[in-house]
């Protein structure tokens, strides 16, 4: 049978409204899934019981409660088809082409949302950049039988298996732009070069991603960055080429804002900015550093430098230290996102699955996250802010969706039909998912208060 004939015959299969409505509410085109299934080799002939649309819908729905078993997926498929598929049949479909299919789908979802609605907030620094990217990773504890695939930490007495999920989030457009599921041994430094940089990006990453090569890569592409100072980094004087005694300069002048040369072969120039912090903050940093080094205390000079917040950046001098501090502080947003994942996506619930099956299920979770708490959150936040002047909490919204996936369909329908302020779903989002009124600024308030340089 020709490829076009397969597509025509497959898409003619009548999918139940519940499946199509769920996929539509997530922004997934069922016909696109059918095409991808054939292109990846997952589907070689018209299926009888397990269609790709039903399997993807089941994976996305069941992933909210953790890594589903074959029996869980078969039951979900039966709910939509009433054809009693067996768990053995499901197991046969959880193969390499299935991973390729859902990985393609995740990328399509990311690309579709990145090129869709842009942020309407053009009043602050964000308007100066095409994207404001935050990259970070989170660790997921896995069963020991997956150690060979994902690695972890082991000694003579115990073995702990972990996976590392890398995520890149665009703060400006409030959407994800990249994911990867990696072994624990692949650290942030190894993943740093894989981030796609574009001209006019602003990138905020922690010290684990910092390297001379990465700084040069940003400059060559035309992307801006704000980095925290990393212990051991040597800065050279622009005029003499001699190493700077950073601690001595800060003790004498109190703060610094100057161009310096990095100790790399090209002699890359960056802006070095530092200002003092409260004594209590410095003491807390020192306590944390000593705890993390597990008895191997950092040097006295390293500990003393913790009385200052130190950045290297490519941004011009008109962006002062206070602005740099506020902008870099927005990086914490991705930590809130990770907290929402771990609180409401049940990553810790893992059945006896293979490494391949785990990757399929984790990728399905990322599809749900991208289209649910990514796309839907952005649209709902804009509408709620327009109607009420209040900001939607990402944590509360994620919990609201995870409690009942019917909320996804209801919210999607509300958005499609015009997002009426008087609708019950709008009132529920305001009542249960908005930030409480308080003196402390929420994330969106902080973002809106950063002025354009």
C-alpha positions as CSV (number, residue, x, y, z in Angstrom):
1,X,0.0,0.0,0.0
2,X,1.3,3.5,-0.9
3,X,2.2,6.0,1.8
4,X,-0.7,8.4,0.7
5,X,-3.1,5.5,0.7
6,X,-2.1,4.5,4.2
7,X,-2.7,8.1,5.4
8,X,-6.1,8.3,3.7
9,X,-7.2,5.0,5.1
10,X,-5.8,5.7,8.6
11,X,-7.3,9.1,8.9
12,X,-10.7,7.7,7.8
13,X,-10.8,5.6,11.0
14,X,-13.4,7.1,13.3
15,X,-11.7,8.2,16.5
16,X,-14.0,8.8,19.5
17,X,-14.8,12.4,20.3
18,X,-13.2,12.1,23.7
19,X,-9.8,11.3,22.1
20,X,-10.0,14.0,19.4
21,X,-11.2,16.6,21.9
22,X,-8.4,15.8,24.3
23,X,-5.8,16.1,21.6
24,X,-7.3,19.2,20.2
25,X,-7.4,20.8,23.7
26,X,-3.6,20.2,23.9
27,X,-3.1,21.7,20.4
28,X,-2.3,18.3,18.8
29,X,-3.7,17.6,15.3
30,X,-4.7,13.9,15.1
31,X,-4.1,13.9,11.4
32,X,-0.5,15.0,12.0
33,X,0.0,12.1,14.4
34,X,-1.1,9.7,11.7
35,X,1.4,11.1,9.2
36,X,4.2,11.0,11.7
37,X,3.4,7.4,12.7
38,X,3.9,6.3,9.1
39,X,7.0,8.5,8.6
40,X,8.7,7.0,11.7
41,X,7.8,3.5,10.8
42,X,5.6,3.0,13.9
43,X,2.6,2.2,11.6
44,X,3.1,0.0,8.6
45,X,-0.5,-1.0,7.9
46,X,-3.9,0.4,9.1
47,X,-4.2,-0.5,12.8
48,X,-7.2,-2.5,14.1
49,X,-7.3,-1.7,17.8
50,X,-4.4,0.6,18.8
51,X,-4.2,3.7,16.6
52,X,-1.4,6.2,17.1
53,X,-3.8,9.0,18.1
54,X,-5.4,6.8,20.8
55,X,-2.0,5.7,22.1
56,X,-0.6,9.2,22.2
57,X,-3.8,10.4,24.0
58,X,-3.5,7.5,26.5
59,X,0.2,8.2,27.1
60,X,-0.4,11.9,27.7
61,X,-3.4,11.3,30.0
62,X,-1.8,8.5,32.0
63,X,1.6,10.3,32.4
64,X,0.1,12.7,34.8
65,X,-0.1,9.9,37.4
66,X,3.5,8.7,36.7
67,X,5.0,6.1,34.4
68,X,2.0,4.0,33.3
69,X,2.1,0.2,33.1
70,X,1.0,-1.6,30.0
71,X,-2.2,-2.5,31.8
72,X,-2.9,1.1,32.6
73,X,-2.4,2.1,28.9
74,X,-4.5,-0.9,27.7
75,X,-7.3,0.2,30.0
76,X,-7.2,3.8,28.8
77,X,-7.2,2.6,25.2
78,X,-10.3,0.4,25.9
79,X,-12.0,3.4,27.5
80,X,-11.7,5.3,24.2
81,X,-12.2,2.4,21.7
82,X,-14.2,-0.3,23.6
83,X,-12.1,-2.9,21.7
84,X,-10.4,-4.6,24.7
85,X,-6.7,-4.2,23.6
86,X,-4.3,-6.5,25.5
87,X,-1.4,-5.3,27.6
88,X,0.8,-7.5,25.4
89,X,-0.3,-5.6,22.3
90,X,0.5,-2.3,24.0
91,X,3.9,-3.6,24.9
92,X,4.6,-4.5,21.3
93,X,3.8,-0.9,20.3
94,X,6.1,0.7,22.9
95,X,9.2,0.4,20.6
96,X,11.9,2.5,19.0
97,X,9.6,4.0,16.4
98,X,7.1,4.9,19.2
99,X,9.9,6.9,20.9
100,X,10.8,8.5,17.6
101,X,7.1,9.4,17.0
102,X,6.5,11.0,20.4
103,X,9.9,12.8,20.2
104,X,8.9,14.3,16.8
105,X,5.5,15.2,18.3
106,X,7.2,17.0,21.2
107,X,9.4,19.0,18.8
108,X,6.4,19.9,16.7
109,X,4.6,21.1,19.8
110,X,7.5,23.2,20.9
111,X,8.0,24.7,17.4
112,X,4.2,25.4,17.0
113,X,4.0,27.2,20.3
114,X,7.3,29.1,19.9
115,X,6.0,30.6,16.7
116,X,2.5,31.3,17.9
117,X,1.3,34.1,20.2
118,X,4.1,36.4,21.4
119,X,4.1,38.1,24.7
120,X,2.2,41.4,24.7
121,X,4.5,42.8,27.4
122,X,6.7,45.3,25.5
123,X,7.2,47.8,28.4
124,X,10.5,46.5,29.8
125,X,13.8,45.0,29.1
126,X,12.2,41.9,27.5
127,X,11.3,44.1,24.4
128,X,15.0,44.5,23.6
129,X,15.4,40.7,22.9
130,X,13.8,38.1,20.7
131,X,14.1,35.5,23.4
132,X,15.0,35.4,27.0
133,X,16.2,31.9,27.7
134,X,16.7,30.1,31.0
135,X,18.3,26.7,30.9
136,X,18.6,24.3,33.8
137,X,18.3,20.7,34.7
138,X,16.4,18.6,37.3
139,X,17.2,15.2,38.6
140,X,14.6,12.3,38.7
141,X,15.3,9.3,40.9
142,X,14.9,6.0,39.0
143,X,14.8,2.4,40.1
144,X,18.2,0.7,40.4
145,X,17.5,-1.7,37.4
146,X,18.0,1.3,35.1
147,X,21.5,2.1,36.4
148,X,23.3,0.8,33.4
149,X,21.4,3.2,31.1
150,X,21.1,6.3,33.2
151,X,24.0,6.0,35.7
152,X,23.9,7.7,39.1
153,X,25.9,7.3,42.3
154,X,27.1,4.0,43.7
155,X,29.5,2.7,46.3
156,X,30.2,-0.6,48.0
157,X,27.0,-0.4,50.0
158,X,24.4,1.2,47.8
159,X,23.5,2.2,44.3
160,X,21.3,5.2,43.4
161,X,20.0,5.6,39.8
162,X,19.1,9.0,38.4
163,X,18.1,10.7,35.1
164,X,18.7,14.3,34.3
165,X,16.1,16.3,32.4
166,X,17.5,19.4,30.7
167,X,14.9,22.1,30.0
168,X,15.1,25.5,28.2
169,X,12.3,28.0,28.9
170,X,11.7,31.3,27.1
171,X,10.7,33.8,29.7
172,X,9.5,36.3,27.1
173,X,7.1,34.1,25.3
174,X,6.3,31.9,28.4
175,X,7.0,28.6,26.6
176,X,9.5,25.8,26.4
177,X,12.0,25.7,23.5
178,X,14.0,22.5,24.2
179,X,14.1,19.3,26.4
180,X,16.5,16.4,26.7
181,X,16.4,13.2,28.8
182,X,20.0,12.4,29.7
183,X,22.0,10.0,31.9
184,X,22.9,11.5,35.3
185,X,26.6,11.5,34.3
186,X,25.9,14.1,31.6
187,X,26.3,17.2,33.6
188,X,25.2,20.8,32.8
189,X,28.7,21.7,31.4
190,X,28.4,18.9,28.8
191,X,24.9,20.0,27.8
192,X,25.7,23.7,27.5
193,X,27.0,23.6,23.9
194,X,23.8,21.9,22.8
195,X,21.7,25.0,23.5
196,X,20.8,26.6,20.1
197,X,21.8,30.3,20.3
198,X,20.4,33.0,18.0
199,X,21.3,36.6,17.5
200,X,19.4,38.9,19.9
201,X,18.9,36.2,22.6
202,X,19.5,36.9,26.3
203,X,20.6,33.8,28.1
204,X,20.5,33.3,31.9
205,X,22.2,30.1,33.2
206,X,23.8,29.2,36.5
207,X,27.5,28.5,37.0
208,X,27.4,24.9,36.0
209,X,27.0,25.9,32.4
210,X,29.8,28.5,32.4
211,X,32.9,28.0,30.3
212,X,35.2,30.2,28.2
213,X,34.0,28.4,25.1
214,X,30.4,29.1,25.9
215,X,31.0,32.8,26.5
216,X,32.8,33.1,23.1
217,X,30.0,31.2,21.4
218,X,27.5,33.8,22.7
219,X,29.6,36.7,21.5
220,X,30.2,35.1,18.1
221,X,26.4,34.5,17.5
222,X,25.4,37.9,18.8
223,X,23.6,36.6,21.9
224,X,23.8,38.4,25.2
225,X,24.3,36.7,28.6
226,X,24.4,37.3,32.3
227,X,26.6,34.8,34.3
228,X,27.4,34.5,37.9
229,X,31.2,34.5,38.8
230,X,32.6,31.0,38.9
231,X,35.4,30.2,41.4
232,X,38.7,29.9,39.6
233,X,37.9,32.3,36.8
234,X,40.8,34.6,36.1
235,X,40.3,38.1,34.8
236,X,43.0,40.2,33.2
237,X,43.5,43.9,33.2
238,X,42.6,45.4,29.8
239,X,45.6,47.7,29.7
240,X,48.4,45.6,31.3
241,X,47.1,42.1,30.6
242,X,48.0,41.2,34.2
243,X,45.6,39.1,36.4
244,X,43.4,41.1,38.6
245,X,43.2,40.5,42.4
246,X,39.5,40.6,42.5
247,X,39.2,40.4,46.3
248,X,41.8,43.1,46.8
249,X,40.0,45.5,44.4
250,X,36.6,44.8,46.0
251,X,37.9,45.3,49.5
252,X,39.4,48.7,48.5
253,X,36.6,50.0,46.3
254,X,33.6,48.1,47.5
255,X,32.2,47.5,44.0
256,X,33.4,47.1,40.4
257,X,32.0,47.8,36.9
258,X,34.7,47.5,34.3
259,X,35.7,45.7,31.1
260,X,38.1,42.8,31.6
261,X,39.8,40.2,29.5
262,X,39.2,36.5,30.1
263,X,42.3,34.2,30.4
264,X,41.5,32.4,27.1
265,X,43.5,32.3,23.9
266,X,41.5,34.9,22.0
267,X,41.5,37.2,25.0
268,X,37.7,37.5,25.1
269,X,36.4,40.8,26.6
270,X,33.5,40.9,29.0
271,X,32.0,43.3,31.5
272,X,32.7,42.5,35.1
273,X,30.2,43.9,37.6
274,X,30.1,43.4,41.4
275,X,28.4,44.9,44.4
276,X,28.3,44.1,48.1
277,X,25.5,42.1,49.8
278,X,24.2,42.1,53.4
279,X,26.4,40.4,55.9
280,X,23.6,37.9,56.6
281,X,23.4,36.8,52.9
282,X,27.2,36.4,52.8
283,X,27.1,34.3,55.9
284,X,24.4,32.1,54.5
285,X,26.4,31.6,51.3
286,X,29.4,30.5,53.3
287,X,27.3,28.0,55.4
288,X,25.8,26.6,52.2
289,X,29.3,26.3,50.5
290,X,30.8,24.5,53.5
291,X,27.8,22.1,53.6
292,X,27.9,21.3,49.9
293,X,31.7,20.6,50.0
294,X,31.1,18.0,52.8
295,X,34.0,19.0,55.1
296,X,36.4,20.2,52.4
297,X,36.1,23.9,53.1
298,X,36.7,26.4,50.3
299,X,39.7,28.7,50.6
300,X,39.5,31.8,52.7
301,X,39.6,34.0,49.6
302,X,36.7,32.2,48.0
303,X,34.6,32.5,51.2
304,X,35.4,36.2,51.5
305,X,34.3,36.9,47.9
306,X,30.8,35.7,49.0
307,X,30.2,39.1,50.5
308,X,29.7,40.3,47.0
309,X,27.4,39.4,44.1
310,X,29.6,39.2,41.0
311,X,28.4,38.9,37.4
312,X,30.1,38.8,34.0
313,X,27.8,40.0,31.1
314,X,27.8,41.3,27.6
315,X,25.1,43.9,28.3
316,X,26.2,47.5,28.1
317,X,26.9,49.8,31.1
318,X,23.4,51.4,30.9
319,X,22.1,48.2,32.4
320,X,23.3,48.8,35.9
321,X,23.9,46.3,38.7
322,X,20.4,46.7,40.2
323,X,18.9,45.8,36.8
324,X,21.3,42.9,36.3
325,X,20.3,41.6,39.7
326,X,16.6,41.8,38.9
327,X,17.0,40.2,35.5
328,X,19.1,37.3,36.7
329,X,16.7,36.8,39.6
330,X,14.0,35.8,37.0
331,X,16.1,32.7,36.4
332,X,14.4,31.3,39.5
333,X,11.3,30.8,37.3
334,X,12.6,27.5,36.0
335,X,13.0,26.2,39.6
336,X,9.3,27.0,40.1
337,X,8.5,25.1,36.9
338,X,10.5,22.1,38.2
339,X,8.7,22.2,41.5
340,X,5.4,22.1,39.6
341,X,6.5,19.0,37.7
342,X,7.6,17.1,40.7
343,X,4.6,18.1,42.8
344,X,1.9,17.3,40.2
345,X,3.4,15.0,37.5
346,X,4.3,12.1,39.7
347,X,7.7,11.4,38.1
348,X,8.6,9.3,41.1
349,X,5.9,6.7,40.2
350,X,7.7,4.2,37.9
351,X,6.6,0.7,37.0
352,X,8.9,-2.1,36.0
353,X,9.7,-0.7,32.6
354,X,12.8,-0.8,30.3
355,X,14.9,2.3,29.6
356,X,13.2,2.7,26.2
357,X,9.8,2.5,27.7
358,X,10.8,5.0,30.4
359,X,12.0,7.5,27.7
360,X,8.7,7.1,25.9
361,X,6.6,7.8,29.0
362,X,8.9,10.7,30.1
363,X,8.6,12.3,26.7
364,X,4.8,11.9,26.9
365,X,5.0,13.8,30.2
366,X,7.0,16.6,28.5
367,X,4.4,16.8,25.7
368,X,1.6,17.3,28.3
369,X,3.8,19.8,30.2
370,X,4.6,21.8,27.0
371,X,1.0,22.0,25.7
372,X,-0.8,22.0,29.0
373,X,1.1,24.0,31.6
374,X,3.0,25.8,28.9
375,X,0.6,26.9,26.1
376,X,-2.6,26.9,28.2
377,X,-1.0,28.7,31.1
378,X,0.3,31.5,28.8
379,X,-3.1,32.0,27.2
380,X,-5.0,31.8,30.5
381,X,-2.7,34.2,32.3
382,X,-3.2,36.8,29.5
383,X,-7.0,36.5,29.7
384,X,-7.2,36.5,33.5
385,X,-4.9,39.5,33.6
386,X,-7.0,41.3,31.0
387,X,-10.3,40.6,32.8
388,X,-9.2,41.1,36.4
389,X,-5.8,42.6,36.6
390,X,-4.6,39.6,38.6
391,X,-1.8,37.2,37.8
392,X,-2.2,33.4,37.5
393,X,0.1,31.3,39.6
394,X,1.9,28.6,37.7
395,X,2.0,26.2,40.7
396,X,-1.7,26.6,41.4
397,X,-2.6,26.3,37.7
398,X,-0.5,23.1,37.3
399,X,-2.2,21.6,40.3
400,X,-5.6,22.5,39.0
401,X,-4.9,20.8,35.6
402,X,-3.4,17.7,37.2
403,X,-6.4,17.1,39.5
404,X,-8.7,16.4,36.6
405,X,-7.7,16.4,32.9
406,X,-11.2,17.4,32.1
407,X,-10.1,20.8,33.2
408,X,-7.8,20.9,30.2
409,X,-10.8,20.4,27.8
410,X,-13.0,22.9,29.7
411,X,-10.3,25.6,29.7
412,X,-9.5,25.0,26.0
413,X,-13.1,25.3,25.1
414,X,-13.4,28.5,27.1
415,X,-10.4,30.0,25.2
416,X,-11.7,28.9,21.8
417,X,-15.2,30.4,22.4
418,X,-13.9,33.8,23.4
419,X,-12.8,33.5,27.0
420,X,-15.9,35.1,28.5
421,X,-15.3,36.7,31.8
422,X,-18.5,35.5,33.3
423,X,-17.9,31.8,32.4
424,X,-17.6,29.4,35.4
425,X,-14.1,28.3,34.3
426,X,-12.9,31.9,34.4
427,X,-14.3,32.3,37.9
428,X,-12.7,29.1,39.0
429,X,-9.3,30.1,37.7
430,X,-9.5,33.4,39.5
431,X,-10.6,31.8,42.7
432,X,-8.3,28.8,42.8
433,X,-5.3,29.6,40.6
434,X,-4.4,33.3,41.1
435,X,-1.8,34.7,43.4
436,X,-3.1,35.8,46.8
437,X,-2.9,39.5,47.4
438,X,0.3,40.3,49.3
439,X,3.0,42.8,49.8
440,X,5.7,40.5,48.3
441,X,5.9,40.8,44.6
442,X,5.1,37.7,42.5
443,X,7.1,36.7,39.4
444,X,5.0,38.7,36.9
445,X,5.1,41.8,39.0
446,X,8.9,41.6,39.3
447,X,9.2,41.1,35.6
448,X,7.0,44.1,34.8
449,X,9.0,46.4,37.0
450,X,12.3,45.9,35.2
451,X,12.7,49.1,33.1
452,X,13.9,49.3,29.6
453,X,17.6,50.3,29.6
